[in-house]
């Protein structure tokens, strides 16, 4: 991890305590004081690290998180109410072997990463892809999951009850073959990406909490990775893709 203290003009690897592993997510607690900011970093194969001194020193916080066989942290989110979430993605014990059940899933901490609990206790996910948390209620969580093969049919969209505990499948009639959840970024929009190996649109939109869906048929690339809203224009967003560059366009599909 490198840190810039001059708005990106220069960077230095000045953090201590972090292993030489990929850092997949970094989040900053906006409630922490200036010059003593609290940050969390998801480190692939290691867990979640915490810093309380502007990122200078880091300590591993993994009590209750994942499994010694799988600490593949793919994403960390800090909710406005202080709840911390971390997703551990799929892993295989060896090439060609089935996906492991150990460790994989979505985890939550309500005490600043000191302890973790698994969110999807009621439903095993072997291949979770992404998740989103309601900006006003951290108990409402959506998780996009892939089928893991070998008879596993957990792929689709799952959501918690309002207490954030039990997971239930959310597959309304006519919905796309959902596999990856793209976060709504506190907007009243739900954006999803079907499995990239399936034909058809690569991005779908629901504006009624998942009851009906509309495809972005004009989007010329199907493997969408992330959605970011244009901060200067509420009608536009940016899409990052896997191998297809970055796209900018309207928030809603164009009617024909």
Phi and psi in degrees as a GROMACS rama.xvg file:
@    title "Ramachandran Plot"
@    xaxis  label "Phi"
@    yaxis  label "Psi"
@TYPE xy
-115.003  150.576  UNK-2
-124.071  136.549  UNK-3
-113.866  132.397  UNK-4
-117.15  15.2507  UNK-5
-133.482  41.2355  UNK-6
60.6268  36.7659  UNK-7
88.6759  0.82921  UNK-8
-67.5516  -33.2  UNK-9
-146.332  157.748  UNK-10
-135.094  143.938  UNK-11
-136.109  142.181  UNK-12
-87.7863  75.2113  UNK-13
-103.753  -1.3668  UNK-14
-76.2558  140.18  UNK-15
-119.232  148.417  UNK-16
100.494  -11.2452  UNK-17
-91.6871  136.318  UNK-18
-75.5367  165.924  UNK-19
-82.3838  70.9616  UNK-20
-131.195  160.853  UNK-21
-62.612  132.931  UNK-22
-96.6939  113.277  UNK-23
-90.7994  -22.5839  UNK-24
-151.081  144.827  UNK-25
-135.372  128.238  UNK-26
-128.791  145.732  UNK-27
-113.356  134.256  UNK-28
-81.3751  109.803  UNK-29
-68.2213  -13.2214  UNK-30
-84.4131  -11.29  UNK-31
-76.6019  152.964  UNK-32
-72.7366  151.414  UNK-33
-61.1197  145.862  UNK-34
69.9232  1.87557  UNK-35
-147.854  46.5464  UNK-36
-66.1248  143.251  UNK-37
-95.3918  128.22  UNK-38
-129.723  152.723  UNK-39
-125.636  139.447  UNK-40
-130.58  128.769  UNK-41
-87.7559  121.342  UNK-42
-114.724  120.074  UNK-43
-58.6916  131.526  UNK-44
73.3637  2.86381  UNK-45
-121.663  -50.7672  UNK-46
136.949  -155.074  UNK-47
-106.83  129.581  UNK-48
-107.295  149.928  UNK-49
-126.425  140.097  UNK-50
-127.954  139.348  UNK-51
-121.008  17.7645  UNK-52
-134.71  46.5841  UNK-53
67.3049  24.702  UNK-54
86.5739  10.4047  UNK-55
-74.6148  -44.9123  UNK-56
-127.839  150.156  UNK-57
-133.794  147.092  UNK-58
-130.366  135.854  UNK-59
-72.1388  132.332  UNK-60
-127.704  97.5477  UNK-61
-136.411  22.4654  UNK-62
-66.3714  109.637  UNK-63
90.1434  0.481545  UNK-64
-97.8791  127.035  UNK-65
60.8395  -146.283  UNK-66
-150.45  148.854  UNK-67
-54.6062  -25.0415  UNK-68
-83.2075  -15.0836  UNK-69
-150.904  107.609  UNK-70
-126.832  41.8735  UNK-71
-81.6113  75.1581  UNK-72
-65.8929  122.707  UNK-73
-106.553  -25.6193  UNK-74
-161.624  143.758  UNK-75
-127.818  136.42  UNK-76
-130.556  138.896  UNK-77
-110.952  116.991  UNK-78
-77.6561  152.909  UNK-79
-55.9872  -25.122  UNK-80
-84.5349  2.60231  UNK-81
98.6863  -8.47689  UNK-82
-71.4395  134.846  UNK-83
-107.6  136.408  UNK-84
-123.035  145.052  UNK-85
-142.008  133.628  UNK-86
-106.012  135.087  UNK-87
-109.29  123.175  UNK-88
-88.8384  179.569  UNK-89
-66.5155  153.602  UNK-90
-147.707  147.943  UNK-91
-112.583  139.462  UNK-92
-66.693  -25.0776  UNK-93
-164.208  160.439  UNK-94
-58.3419  130.634  UNK-95
85.8389  -6.86469  UNK-96
-87.1365  156.768  UNK-97
-63.4798  155.803  UNK-98
-63.2375  142.616  UNK-99
-79.2442  151.305  UNK-100
-93.2798  -17.1476  UNK-101
-67.1052  127.701  UNK-102
82.0992  -35.7941  UNK-103
-63.5357  140.337  UNK-104
144.543  -171.065  UNK-105
-107.497  133.307  UNK-106
-122.529  156.348  UNK-107
-137.896  141.781  UNK-108
-128.968  132.317  UNK-109
-109.4  7.54007  UNK-110
-131.739  40.2214  UNK-111
68.2001  35.941  UNK-112
76.2353  8.06337  UNK-113
-68.1359  -40.6358  UNK-114
-135.631  152.537  UNK-115
-127.847  149.67  UNK-116
-132.334  149.109  UNK-117
-81.753  131.609  UNK-118
-78.6187  -45.2861  UNK-119
-89.9348  48.2767  UNK-120
-63.5595  -35.9165  UNK-121
-78.2267  -9.63251  UNK-122
-145.982  118.659  UNK-123
-74.0644  129.079  UNK-124
-115.066  121.55  UNK-125
-91.5938  -23.1934  UNK-126
-140.276  59.6269  UNK-127
-70.3397  142.021  UNK-128
-109.77  -41.469  UNK-129
-163.886  169.652  UNK-130
-152.598  162.893  UNK-131
-144.196  146.733  UNK-132
-120.675  135.603  UNK-133
-58.745  130.716  UNK-134
-65.9784  -20.9897  UNK-135
-103.833  -11.3496  UNK-136
-146.275  106.552  UNK-137
-71.6003  -4.81489  UNK-138
-83.5519  -13.4782  UNK-139
-99.2843  109.698  UNK-140
-128.8  136.296  UNK-141
-112.396  135.799  UNK-142
-128.787  126.142  UNK-143
-95.2951  129.716  UNK-144
-131.037  144.357  UNK-145
-97.1755  151.156  UNK-146
-64.2355  140.033  UNK-147
-95.6592  -2.45123  UNK-148
83.666  173.777  UNK-149
64.9457  28.8741  UNK-150
94.3769  -9.77191  UNK-151
-69.5763  129.66  UNK-152
-127.36  37.1987  UNK-153
-84.372  -3.37146  UNK-154
-61.4294  140.304  UNK-155
141.339  -161.236  UNK-156
-104.928  130.633  UNK-157
-124.067  149.653  UNK-158
-140.408  153.23  UNK-159
-85.3263  166.651  UNK-160
-75.7573  178.178  UNK-161
-68.1932  -15.4353  UNK-162
-87.2874  -6.03188  UNK-163
76.5517  27.494  UNK-164
-112.54  -83.7169  UNK-165
-68.1299  137.844  UNK-166
-96.6244  139.122  UNK-167
-133.09  142.914  UNK-168
-69.5347  141.313  UNK-169
-128.066  85.6076  UNK-170
-124.643  78.6625  UNK-171
-65.2054  152.448  UNK-172
-56.7401  136.68  UNK-173
83.3284  0.921389  UNK-174
-71.7605  154.707  UNK-175
-68.9645  170.343  UNK-176
-77.3012  82.5812  UNK-177
-69.2524  135.552  UNK-178
-136.593  -30.8529  UNK-179
-129.827  128.428  UNK-180
-92.2055  128.993  UNK-181
-107.519  123.62  UNK-182
-61.4434  143.065  UNK-183
-79.6859  -4.23235  UNK-184
52.1259  44.9653  UNK-185
67.8824  9.98755  UNK-186
-93.3395  164.392  UNK-187
-87.7213  53.0476  UNK-188
-134.741  140.28  UNK-189
-116.717  120.983  UNK-190
-119.116  132.14  UNK-191
-136.302  156.371  UNK-192
-120.875  122.289  UNK-193
-65.8409  169.061  UNK-194
-56.4734  131.876  UNK-195
-67.7182  -15.8448  UNK-196
-91.5627  -3.34429  UNK-197
-90.4952  149.299  UNK-198
-71.6687  164.378  UNK-199
103.017  -169.394  UNK-200
-63.6621  147.364  UNK-201
-92.9929  -7.22684  UNK-202
-146.356  136.554  UNK-203
-128.058  154.402  UNK-204
-127.006  133.189  UNK-205
-123.518  130.858  UNK-206
-116.511  13.9406  UNK-207
-133.056  42.3621  UNK-208
62.7283  34.0138  UNK-209
88.8665  7.07499  UNK-210
-76.502  -38.8077  UNK-211
-134.012  159.07  UNK-212
-137.164  148.323  UNK-213
-129.838  133.615  UNK-214
-85.7608  150.083  UNK-215
-89.7109  78.5158  UNK-216
-68.5652  -24.4743  UNK-217
-80.0082  -10.5913  UNK-218
-72.8235  118.908  UNK-219
-82.0721  10.4577  UNK-220
-139.691  140.295  UNK-221
-103.353  -23.2244  UNK-222
-90.6864  79.7571  UNK-223
-84.6589  136.904  UNK-224
-107.958  -46.5399  UNK-225
-145.092  152.783  UNK-226
-120.568  131.542  UNK-227
-132  131.345  UNK-228
-82.6233  143.431  UNK-229
-69.2112  119.074  UNK-230
-69.3965  -15.0311  UNK-231
-105.217  -6.87958  UNK-232
-147.994  108.702  UNK-233
-67.8381  -7.53674  UNK-234
-97.5161  0.182769  UNK-235
-125.526  154.612  UNK-236
-141.63  167.027  UNK-237
-113.163  142.029  UNK-238
-120.395  129.156  UNK-239
-96.6075  145.022  UNK-240
-126.613  166.757  UNK-241
-94.5074  92.8787  UNK-242
90.6884  5.15466  UNK-243
-123.494  20.8686  UNK-244
71.5627  -158.973  UNK-245
-115.235  136.905  UNK-246
-120.532  146.3  UNK-247
-126.948  133.697  UNK-248
-169.423  -175.242  UNK-249
-72.007  151.563  UNK-250
-66.928  -26.1288  UNK-251
-118.807  149.925  UNK-252
-59.599  143.847  UNK-253
-79.782  128.704  UNK-254
-75.3299  143.66  UNK-255
